[in-house]
Amino acid sequence: MEYFVRHRTTYRYLQDVSHSWHLAHVRPRVTPLQAVHDSSIVLSLETASRIAREDYFSNPCEWFSIDHPHTHLEVLAESHVTVRPAPQRAAGDSISWEEVRRRLENPQTDEERDAVQYLFDSPMTKYHGDIAAYGDISFPKGRPILEGATQLMNRIHREFRYDTTVTDVSTPLDRVFEIRAGVCQDLAHVGIAAMRGIGLPARYVSGYLLTKPPPGKPRLLGADASHAWFSVWAPPFGWVDLDPTNDVPAGESHVTSSWGRDYGDVAPVAGIILGGHDHVVEVGVDVIPVDQAAPELPHIAPSGPAR
């Protein structure tokens, strides 16, 4: 499936921001199941510096700074991608979770060494509660790891309420686990922490999801948001993405942007500002099949290409 993906982030500040530095992870990445035909980022302001590169996890990202006073900033990313459906996998054909843990105690291959870094706590997946015990329920002795991770996804979907009003990016994971509610980022973090808590690797995946408007209704421009899920290393299949918000393996409707240890590694737009005081952030996302015309948005004057 081919998609046009548009991600607009708008910052409105109560007072002048004198200087700002930003890191954007809004370009989709190339994966074995995803091709990126073109991708661009347009800023509403002239930049003092701007560099496009890959981060530690090989995600495409862009660093830019602005050194003149401003009360408004827009970041518009547009991409054209093709996503192929994931191959059919029998969860029972993956190796046992004990074997995965044994292999990573003494990794021998590049793939195993890469997976080791996703075994450990990260800033947004630390916990003090019984999340490890929660994960342990899905992994009885000898169970294939993908079978256990899939059941864990099923349980999170069933037992946690999707609610955009009860958490924000600063909400601790223990609080999410306590109230059994949150947004897609929170549910992904629960899955990751539950896996890591019993010595299994899991990584955070940021991206976008094709959503469908109600029957007979037009697609609302900018109505969607970025999405998130978690991924488990499940030999012989490699990394397999699981979406607990929707209780499905990530597939042709999921567009991958970045992956890392948790949300903090791949926040769509993060940064530091001097001044500004209170501010409002507005985010609009559209994932549009290419056989539909991409809707027009108000023009943003380009600030020039990354260098």
C-alpha positions as CSV (number, residue, x, y, z in Angstrom):
1,M,0.0,0.0,0.0
2,E,1.3,3.5,-0.9
3,Y,0.7,6.4,1.4
4,F,1.1,10.1,1.5
5,V,2.0,11.0,5.1
6,R,1.7,14.6,6.4
7,H,2.7,15.5,10.0
8,R,2.3,19.1,11.1
9,T,3.5,20.4,14.5
10,T,2.6,24.0,15.5
11,Y,4.0,25.8,18.5
12,R,2.4,29.0,19.8
13,Y,4.2,30.8,22.6
14,L,2.8,33.4,25.0
15,Q,6.0,35.4,24.9
16,D,9.0,35.7,22.6
17,V,11.4,32.7,22.4
18,S,14.8,34.2,21.9
19,H,16.6,31.0,21.0
20,S,15.5,27.4,20.4
21,W,17.0,24.1,19.5
22,H,15.0,21.2,18.1
23,L,15.4,17.5,17.2
24,A,12.7,16.1,14.8
25,H,12.0,12.4,14.2
26,V,9.2,12.8,11.6
27,R,10.7,11.2,8.5
28,P,9.7,7.5,8.0
29,R,12.6,5.1,7.9
30,V,13.4,2.4,5.4
31,T,12.7,-1.1,6.7
32,P,12.5,-4.6,5.1
33,L,8.8,-4.0,4.6
34,Q,8.8,-0.2,4.0
35,A,10.2,1.9,1.1
36,V,10.5,5.6,1.4
37,H,10.2,7.3,-2.0
38,D,10.6,10.9,-0.8
39,S,10.4,12.8,2.4
40,S,10.8,16.5,3.2
41,I,10.6,18.8,6.2
42,V,9.6,22.5,5.8
43,L,9.9,25.0,8.6
44,S,8.0,28.3,9.0
45,L,11.1,30.2,10.2
46,E,14.7,30.7,9.0
47,T,17.2,28.6,10.9
48,A,20.6,29.4,12.2
49,S,21.7,25.8,11.7
50,R,20.1,22.7,10.2
51,I,21.5,19.2,9.8
52,A,19.8,16.0,8.5
53,R,21.4,12.8,9.8
54,E,20.8,9.4,11.3
55,D,20.7,8.9,15.1
56,Y,22.2,6.1,17.1
57,F,19.4,3.7,16.1
58,S,19.8,4.6,12.4
59,N,16.5,6.6,12.4
60,P,16.4,9.6,10.1
61,C,16.3,12.8,12.1
62,E,16.8,16.5,11.7
63,W,18.5,19.0,14.1
64,F,17.8,22.7,13.7
65,S,18.2,25.9,15.7
66,I,16.5,29.3,15.5
67,D,18.3,32.4,17.0
68,H,15.8,35.2,16.5
69,P,12.8,36.0,18.6
70,H,9.6,34.2,17.7
71,T,6.2,33.3,19.1
72,H,5.1,30.8,16.5
73,L,6.8,27.8,14.8
74,E,5.5,25.2,12.4
75,V,7.2,22.0,11.4
76,L,5.7,20.3,8.4
77,A,6.9,16.8,7.3
78,E,5.6,15.2,4.1
79,S,6.5,11.7,2.9
80,H,5.6,9.2,0.2
81,V,6.0,5.6,1.4
82,T,5.1,2.1,0.4
83,V,4.3,-0.5,3.1
84,R,4.2,-4.2,2.3
85,P,2.1,-6.6,4.4
86,A,4.0,-8.6,7.0
87,P,4.6,-12.2,6.1
88,Q,2.4,-14.8,7.8
89,R,4.0,-16.1,11.0
90,A,2.9,-18.9,13.3
91,A,3.6,-17.6,16.7
92,G,4.2,-21.2,17.9
93,D,7.1,-21.5,15.5
94,S,9.2,-18.9,17.3
95,I,11.8,-20.2,19.8
96,S,11.0,-20.3,23.5
97,W,11.4,-17.2,25.7
98,E,13.9,-19.1,27.8
99,E,16.0,-19.8,24.7
100,V,15.9,-16.1,23.8
101,R,17.1,-15.1,27.2
102,R,19.9,-17.8,27.1
103,R,21.1,-16.5,23.7
104,L,21.4,-13.0,24.9
105,E,23.4,-13.9,28.0
106,N,26.3,-14.6,25.6
107,P,25.4,-13.0,22.2
108,Q,27.3,-14.4,19.2
109,T,25.8,-12.6,16.2
110,D,25.3,-9.0,15.3
111,E,21.6,-9.5,15.5
112,E,21.9,-10.9,19.0
113,R,24.2,-8.1,20.1
114,D,21.8,-5.5,18.7
115,A,18.9,-7.0,20.7
116,V,20.9,-6.9,24.0
117,Q,20.6,-3.1,24.2
118,Y,16.8,-3.5,24.5
119,L,17.0,-5.6,27.6
120,F,17.6,-2.8,30.0
121,D,15.6,-0.1,31.8
122,S,15.3,3.2,30.0
123,P,14.2,6.5,31.5
124,M,10.5,6.1,30.5
125,T,10.2,2.4,31.2
126,K,11.5,2.3,34.7
127,Y,9.1,1.1,37.3
128,H,8.8,0.2,41.0
129,G,5.5,-1.8,40.9
130,D,4.7,-5.3,39.8
131,I,4.9,-4.8,36.1
132,A,7.4,-7.7,35.7
133,A,4.9,-10.0,37.5
134,Y,2.2,-8.8,35.1
135,G,4.4,-9.8,32.2
136,D,5.4,-13.2,33.7
137,I,1.8,-14.4,33.4
138,S,2.1,-14.5,29.6
139,F,5.3,-16.6,29.7
140,P,4.9,-20.0,31.3
141,K,7.7,-22.4,31.0
142,G,8.6,-23.4,27.4
143,R,6.2,-21.0,25.7
144,P,7.3,-19.7,22.3
145,I,8.3,-16.0,22.7
146,L,6.0,-14.6,20.0
147,E,3.1,-16.6,21.4
148,G,3.7,-15.1,24.8
149,A,4.3,-11.5,23.5
150,T,1.1,-11.8,21.5
151,Q,-0.9,-12.8,24.6
152,L,0.7,-9.9,26.5
153,M,-0.5,-7.5,23.8
154,N,-4.0,-9.0,24.0
155,R,-4.1,-8.5,27.8
156,I,-2.9,-4.9,27.7
157,H,-5.6,-4.1,25.1
158,R,-8.2,-5.8,27.2
159,E,-7.2,-4.5,30.6
160,F,-6.0,-1.0,29.9
161,R,-8.3,1.8,28.8
162,Y,-7.3,4.1,25.9
163,D,-7.8,7.6,27.4
164,T,-6.2,10.8,26.1
165,T,-7.2,12.8,29.2
166,V,-5.4,10.9,32.0
167,T,-1.7,11.0,31.1
168,D,0.9,13.2,29.4
169,V,4.5,12.7,28.4
170,S,5.7,13.2,32.0
171,T,3.4,10.6,33.5
172,P,5.4,7.8,35.2
173,L,5.0,4.3,34.0
174,D,4.0,3.2,37.5
175,R,1.0,5.6,37.4
176,V,-0.1,4.3,34.0
177,F,0.0,0.7,35.4
178,E,-1.9,1.8,38.5
179,I,-4.8,3.5,36.7
180,R,-4.7,1.0,33.8
181,A,-5.2,3.8,31.3
182,G,-3.3,6.0,28.9
183,V,-2.5,6.6,25.2
184,C,-0.7,4.5,22.7
185,Q,2.7,5.5,24.0
186,D,1.8,4.5,27.5
187,L,0.5,1.1,26.4
188,A,3.6,0.5,24.4
189,H,5.7,1.3,27.4
190,V,3.8,-1.2,29.6
191,G,4.5,-3.9,27.0
192,I,8.2,-3.0,26.9
193,A,8.6,-2.9,30.7
194,A,6.7,-6.2,31.1
195,M,9.0,-7.9,28.6
196,R,12.2,-6.4,29.9
197,G,11.2,-7.2,33.5
198,I,11.6,-10.9,32.8
199,G,14.8,-10.5,30.8
200,L,13.4,-10.3,27.3
201,P,14.2,-7.6,24.7
202,A,11.6,-5.1,23.5
203,R,11.8,-1.8,21.7
204,Y,9.6,1.2,21.2
205,V,8.3,2.0,17.7
206,S,7.0,5.4,16.7
207,G,5.0,5.9,13.5
208,Y,1.6,6.5,11.9
209,L,-1.6,4.5,11.4
210,L,-4.1,4.6,8.6
211,T,-7.4,5.4,10.1
212,K,-10.8,5.3,8.4
213,P,-13.5,8.0,8.8
214,P,-17.0,6.9,9.9
215,P,-19.1,5.5,7.0
216,G,-20.4,8.3,4.8
217,K,-18.1,10.9,6.4
218,P,-15.1,12.6,4.7
219,R,-11.6,12.1,6.1
220,L,-10.9,15.0,8.6
221,L,-7.8,16.9,7.7
222,G,-5.1,16.7,10.4
223,A,-7.5,14.7,12.7
224,D,-5.0,11.9,13.4
225,A,-2.0,11.8,15.6
226,S,1.3,9.9,15.6
227,H,1.0,6.3,16.8
228,A,3.2,3.9,18.8
229,W,3.6,0.2,19.5
230,F,6.2,-2.2,20.7
231,S,8.4,-4.8,19.0
232,V,9.8,-8.1,20.3
233,W,12.8,-10.0,19.0
234,A,11.4,-13.4,18.2
235,P,13.8,-15.7,16.2
236,P,13.5,-17.0,13.6
237,F,11.3,-14.1,12.5
238,G,13.5,-11.3,13.8
239,W,11.7,-8.3,15.2
240,V,7.9,-8.5,15.2
241,D,5.8,-5.4,15.9
242,L,2.7,-5.6,18.1
243,D,0.1,-2.9,18.5
244,P,-1.6,-3.2,22.0
245,T,-3.8,-0.1,21.3
246,N,-5.6,-2.0,18.5
247,D,-4.7,-5.6,19.5
248,V,-3.1,-6.4,16.2
249,P,0.3,-7.1,14.8
250,A,1.6,-4.0,13.0
251,G,0.8,-4.5,9.3
252,E,0.2,-2.7,6.1
253,S,-1.7,0.1,7.8
254,H,1.3,1.0,10.1
255,V,3.9,3.4,8.8
256,T,7.2,3.2,10.8
257,S,9.0,6.4,11.6
258,S,11.6,5.5,14.2
259,W,12.5,3.0,17.0
260,G,14.5,3.2,20.2
261,R,14.4,2.3,23.8
262,D,11.3,4.4,24.6
263,Y,9.4,7.5,23.6
264,G,12.2,9.8,24.7
265,D,14.6,8.4,22.1
266,V,12.2,9.2,19.2
267,A,9.8,12.0,20.2
268,P,8.5,13.5,16.9
269,V,9.7,17.0,17.8
270,A,11.7,17.7,21.0
271,G,13.7,20.7,22.0
272,I,15.0,23.4,24.3
273,I,13.8,27.0,24.3
274,L,14.9,30.2,26.0
275,G,11.8,32.3,26.9
276,G,8.4,31.6,25.6
277,H,6.8,31.0,29.0
278,D,3.4,29.1,28.5
279,H,2.9,27.6,25.1
280,V,0.4,25.5,23.1
281,V,1.4,22.6,20.8
282,E,-1.0,21.5,18.1
283,V,-0.3,18.3,16.1
284,G,-2.2,17.2,12.9
285,V,-1.4,13.9,11.1
286,D,-2.8,12.6,7.8
287,V,-2.1,9.1,6.3
288,I,-3.7,9.1,2.9
289,P,-3.6,6.2,0.3
290,V,-2.0,7.6,-2.8
291,D,-5.1,6.7,-4.9
292,Q,-6.8,9.6,-3.0
293,A,-5.9,13.2,-3.7
294,A,-3.7,14.7,-0.9
295,P,-5.7,17.6,0.5
296,E,-4.2,21.1,0.3
297,L,-3.0,22.8,3.5
298,P,-2.2,26.5,4.0
299,H,1.2,27.3,2.6
300,I,4.3,27.4,4.8
301,A,7.2,29.5,3.4
302,P,10.2,27.1,3.2
303,S,13.3,27.9,5.3
304,G,15.7,26.1,2.9
305,P,17.0,22.5,2.7
306,A,18.9,20.8,5.4
307,R,22.6,20.8,5.1
